[in-house]
Each structure stands twice: as structure tokens, then as C-alpha cells.
């Protein structure tokens, strides 16, 4: 379990992976989408809360429902992507504790505690969203995560009458590397970290 990933693996997930906006016309199978989720779900969350939920938009009809929710700059790339995942979280995540954390009383810990619920779903749903991107890249997909959309409209359009709420969107498929711009810089260790 303590083996280091190969440089090729680290390149694929981190060093060479990029955010894509231009997509090749190649389908993404349901089997691959299930495999991405099955990897992503394994990452740690507080109390094994697992609040992330995912709506995979694949059909033209689903994409057209999303179109009016998107910021102008995100329309073309999202319509062209083979799949757009709405990375969401479930405000009633603790109702799954009998399966996920049977030794804890989810209703007692979270029931009616809106601030704690919001804090828990945002932190852990975002963590799981990051695991999702890493899993997709590890399985050969390119990703285009974005936050340029009207959250309330997405929630009304796709999650009305449920306890799911959108967090961010992530286009999935096989990107066109020729369309990539130069990578933006990153902070060095001594600019972003402290050793105390």
C-alpha cells in the first residue's frame, strides 16, 4: 500500500492533466462513468458522510435543460462535451448513516442543525468532487470543472423536490490537446506552505 505511483501515473493525474474546454467527438460509456464514481466514492469524508451526489447529463435533452443555467462563456464547451456531471451534495446525507456509519445516530448529530449540515456538505461534497476529478483522470478521461452557472436555476431544473443541491459542474470526455492554452502558474512550496 505504500508504493509510490509511477511518474507516468502522477503525470496523468496531476502534472500533465489539464482543464479542457474543447472536446473530441468520442462517447463516454455508462460503464466508465460508473467506474469513475466507484473510485471517487472511496475517498475519506467526515464520519463517512459521503454527501456527494452526481447527475450525469448525456442526452441532448438534458444538455438543453442545462443551457439556460450556464454563464455565457461556458455554453459552447458544455454543449460540446460528451458528458456534463453536476457534482451535487445531499442535504439529507445523514439519512444514509444506517448504511454508511451505523455506529452513529445521524439524525441526532445533524437533524435540524442547518449550519452544521451546510458546513459538512460543502466541505465533504467538495472533497468528493476533487476525488471525482482525480478518478476520472486516472481512468483516462479529461475534465473541465467549472463554477460559472446559476446554482439556484440548476437546482430548480434538476433537483426540485429533492434534498440535492449543486456544487459545481464538470465536463467529461476526451479533450483536444491542440486547443489547450499554456498552463497557468502555481505557487511554490515556500509561497503557500509553512513548516511549523
C-alpha positions as CSV (number, residue, x, y, z in Angstrom):
1,X,0.0,0.0,0.0
2,X,3.0,2.4,0.4
3,X,4.3,2.1,-3.1
4,X,4.6,5.5,-4.9
5,X,2.7,5.9,-8.2
6,X,4.8,5.9,-11.3
7,X,5.8,9.2,-12.8
8,X,3.5,8.3,-15.7
9,X,0.6,7.9,-13.3
10,X,1.4,11.1,-11.5
11,X,1.7,13.0,-14.8
12,X,-1.7,11.6,-15.9
13,X,-3.5,12.7,-12.7
14,X,-1.6,15.9,-11.8
15,X,1.4,17.2,-13.7
16,X,0.3,16.8,-17.3
17,X,-3.5,16.8,-16.7
18,X,-5.3,20.0,-17.8
19,X,-8.7,21.6,-17.7
20,X,-10.3,21.0,-21.1
21,X,-12.7,23.2,-23.0
22,X,-12.6,21.7,-26.5
23,X,-13.8,18.1,-26.9
24,X,-13.3,15.3,-29.4
25,X,-16.5,13.6,-30.6
26,X,-16.0,10.4,-28.7
27,X,-18.7,8.9,-26.5
28,X,-18.2,8.1,-22.8
29,X,-19.8,4.8,-21.8
30,X,-22.0,4.3,-18.8
31,X,-19.6,1.6,-17.6
32,X,-16.8,4.2,-17.5
33,X,-19.0,6.7,-15.6
34,X,-19.8,4.0,-13.0
35,X,-16.1,3.2,-12.7
36,X,-15.3,6.9,-12.1
37,X,-17.9,7.0,-9.3
38,X,-16.8,3.7,-7.8
39,X,-13.2,5.1,-7.4
40,X,-14.3,8.5,-6.2
41,X,-16.6,7.2,-3.5
42,X,-13.6,5.6,-1.8
43,X,-12.0,8.8,-0.6
44,X,-12.4,9.8,3.0
45,X,-15.1,12.1,4.3
46,X,-16.1,13.2,7.8
47,X,-17.8,10.3,9.6
48,X,-18.0,8.5,6.3
49,X,-20.8,11.0,5.4
50,X,-20.4,10.7,1.6
51,X,-22.7,13.6,0.8
52,X,-21.7,13.9,-2.9
53,X,-24.4,13.1,-5.5
54,X,-23.8,13.2,-9.3
55,X,-26.2,13.8,-12.1
56,X,-24.6,12.8,-15.4
57,X,-26.1,14.8,-18.3
58,X,-25.5,12.8,-21.5
59,X,-28.6,13.4,-23.7
60,X,-29.2,16.4,-25.9
61,X,-32.4,17.0,-24.0
62,X,-30.6,17.1,-20.6
63,X,-27.9,19.4,-22.0
64,X,-30.6,21.7,-23.4
65,X,-32.2,21.9,-20.0
66,X,-28.8,23.0,-18.6
67,X,-28.1,25.6,-21.3
68,X,-30.1,28.5,-19.7
69,X,-28.4,27.8,-16.4
70,X,-24.9,28.4,-17.8
71,X,-22.8,31.5,-17.9
72,X,-22.3,32.7,-21.4
73,X,-18.6,31.6,-21.6
74,X,-19.5,28.1,-20.6
75,X,-22.3,27.3,-23.1
76,X,-20.3,26.1,-26.1
77,X,-17.8,23.9,-24.3
78,X,-20.6,22.3,-22.2
79,X,-22.9,21.6,-25.1
80,X,-19.9,20.0,-27.0
81,X,-18.8,17.9,-24.0
82,X,-19.9,14.2,-24.2
83,X,-21.0,14.3,-20.6
84,X,-21.6,17.1,-18.0
85,X,-21.6,15.9,-14.4
86,X,-23.5,18.1,-12.0
87,X,-21.5,17.5,-8.8
88,X,-24.0,18.0,-6.1
89,X,-24.5,17.2,-2.4
90,X,-27.4,15.8,-0.4
91,X,-28.6,18.0,2.5
92,X,-30.1,14.8,4.0
93,X,-26.9,12.8,3.7
94,X,-27.1,11.7,7.3
95,X,-30.2,9.6,6.5
96,X,-27.7,7.2,4.9
97,X,-25.9,6.7,8.2
98,X,-27.6,3.3,8.9
99,X,-25.6,2.0,5.9
100,X,-22.5,4.4,6.0
101,X,-22.0,4.9,9.7
102,X,-24.3,2.5,11.6
103,X,-22.5,3.2,14.9
104,X,-23.6,6.9,14.7
105,X,-27.0,8.5,15.1
106,X,-27.1,10.8,12.1
107,X,-30.5,12.3,13.0
108,X,-29.3,13.2,16.5
109,X,-26.0,14.6,15.2
110,X,-27.3,16.6,12.2
111,X,-31.1,16.7,12.3
112,X,-32.3,20.4,12.3
113,X,-28.7,21.7,12.6
114,X,-28.7,23.7,9.3
115,X,-25.3,25.4,9.9
116,X,-23.6,22.1,10.7
117,X,-25.3,20.4,7.7
118,X,-24.2,23.2,5.3
119,X,-20.6,23.1,6.6
120,X,-20.5,19.3,6.3
121,X,-21.9,19.0,2.8
122,X,-19.9,21.8,1.4
123,X,-16.6,20.6,2.8
124,X,-17.1,16.9,2.2
125,X,-19.0,17.3,-1.1
126,X,-16.2,19.4,-2.4
127,X,-13.6,16.9,-1.2
128,X,-15.5,14.1,-3.0
129,X,-15.8,16.3,-6.1
130,X,-12.0,16.6,-6.1
131,X,-11.7,12.8,-5.8
132,X,-14.1,12.5,-8.7
133,X,-11.8,14.6,-10.9
134,X,-8.8,12.5,-9.9
135,X,-10.7,9.3,-10.5
136,X,-11.8,10.5,-14.0
137,X,-8.3,11.4,-14.9
138,X,-6.9,8.1,-13.6
139,X,-9.4,6.2,-15.9
140,X,-8.4,8.2,-19.0
141,X,-11.0,10.9,-19.1
142,X,-10.3,14.6,-19.4
143,X,-12.2,17.0,-17.2
144,X,-13.4,20.6,-17.4
145,X,-14.6,21.6,-13.9
146,X,-16.4,24.9,-13.7
147,X,-18.4,27.1,-11.4
148,X,-19.9,29.5,-14.0
149,X,-23.5,28.7,-13.7
150,X,-26.7,29.7,-11.9
151,X,-26.9,27.3,-8.9
152,X,-30.5,28.1,-8.0
153,X,-31.6,27.5,-11.6
154,X,-29.7,24.2,-11.8
155,X,-31.3,23.1,-8.5
156,X,-34.8,24.1,-9.7
157,X,-34.3,22.5,-13.1
158,X,-32.8,19.2,-12.0
159,X,-33.3,18.7,-8.3
160,X,-36.7,20.3,-7.5
161,X,-38.5,18.5,-4.7
162,X,-35.3,16.7,-3.5
163,X,-32.6,17.4,-1.0
164,X,-29.9,17.5,-3.6
165,X,-28.1,20.9,-4.3
166,X,-25.5,21.6,-7.0
167,X,-21.9,22.4,-6.0
168,X,-20.0,22.6,-9.4
169,X,-20.1,21.3,-12.9
170,X,-17.6,19.0,-14.6
171,X,-17.5,18.3,-18.3
172,X,-16.1,14.9,-19.1
173,X,-14.8,13.3,-22.3
174,X,-11.6,13.3,-24.4
175,X,-10.3,16.8,-24.8
176,X,-8.4,18.2,-27.8
177,X,-4.8,18.8,-26.6
178,X,-4.2,21.1,-29.5
179,X,-6.7,23.5,-28.1
180,X,-5.1,23.9,-24.7
181,X,-3.6,27.2,-23.7
182,X,-0.4,27.4,-21.7
183,X,-0.8,26.2,-18.1
184,X,-1.2,28.9,-15.5
185,X,1.5,29.2,-12.9
186,X,1.2,27.7,-9.4
187,X,2.6,28.9,-6.1
188,X,5.8,27.4,-5.0
189,X,6.1,25.5,-1.7
190,X,7.5,28.4,0.2
191,X,4.8,30.7,-1.0
192,X,1.9,28.5,0.1
193,X,3.2,26.4,2.9
194,X,4.6,26.6,6.4
195,X,6.7,24.1,8.3
196,X,5.9,24.7,12.0
